[in-house]
């Protein structure tokens, strides 16, 4: 369905160990042999990954054997069951990852990588996110962000609107747009069987920023009731964004539930604008590229992070990215992961574009190819509280109920108490399963 879950991989993932910043001393000299990689990239993305791999191969003599699949979870588990796992794989979905880690089918990285370099080159929360049951499991080489508000700077300028830096300023801007006769937001929730997930992004972003990481973690772990004060407050806050009966959203509640999420930004580029802001992850630019006429980054659209709801949780962001783990411990696999964690490796894809944001702090902002990617890299660098998509960390029954609740809420906000009570009931059964 194109959402961030394709790239998300798991609870607790992100960067693992690094060695020094240059390729000349990251791969350990000539090793030879082949490293077998299972991943999802094809086309232009695979071309960019090949470009990243070239210096590694030149330095180490290690050949790359890459197998692409869009059904990574199933293929990975089949290979492991057959006793023929890849050396390195893109991280699977959270449920699969946790199951494999607890079954001892992945290689813990704590004693395989240089934690001193890790601490020097990555933010602390990125490291903590890389752990499952206290063990370092996965590596993130590039990040993606949620909680981003896209807008047309020309439309803002024409109305004299300023980019809000605080939640209060966002609410003031929203009111100003309404008083001017416009619609502040476009919201699009249709995604076939997964319809509702874009609205769940709104809720989780608000929970993390409004109530902080402890509430957020307890919530997705099933320890915090949906009817609790904090979770209800998040839904209520989102309701203030939507307005009564969706009055702040172009097309109202019917448009929200019937419009495919990838088309949600179309209203930004109409003349006059149908809406002025659109909340979606960093991946959405690939959908913008498919619009007719194709909007130009920086000219037709720009972006700002959703402001902090509560300044006590400044720098809180829901994140995702390109993650890797080791399923067979080989010298080639170790060298590859060390290389992928370096600034040199990550910088190659950054310079090629495609929305990749380096996690290694030594990658220079000047290497990003446009103003938007620079601004997103700055947000990643400023992230102080990083968490993964709460819905993706929940059991599947809970996740489906969450998405369904979003659709019910936007159609009748007055039913919030009943909606949350139903989610509490699902929580009891969804978390009872092993």
Buried (B, 14 or more C-beta within 10 A) or exposed (E): EBBBBBBBBBBBBBBBBBBBBEBEEBBBEEBEEEBBBBBBBEEEBBEBBEEBBEBBBEBBBBEBEBEBBEEBBEBBBEBBEEEEBBBBBBBBBBBBBBBBBEEEBBBBBBEBBBBEBBEBBBBEBBBEBBBBEEBBBBBBBBBBBBBBBBBBBBBBEEBEBEBBEEBEEBBEBBEBBBEEEBBBBBBBBBBEEBBBBBBBBBBBBBBBBBBBBEBBBBBBEBEBBBBBEBBBBBBEBBBEBBBEBBEBBBBBBEBBBEBBBBBBBBBBBEEEBBBBBBBBBBBBBEBBEEBEEEBEBBEBBBBBBBBBBBEEBEBBBBBBBBBBBBBBEBBBBBBBBBBBBBBBBBBBBBBBBBBBBBBBBBBEEEBBBEEBBBBBBBBBBEBEBBBBBBBBBBBEBBBBBBBBBBBBBBBEBEBBEEBBEBBEEBBEEBBEEE
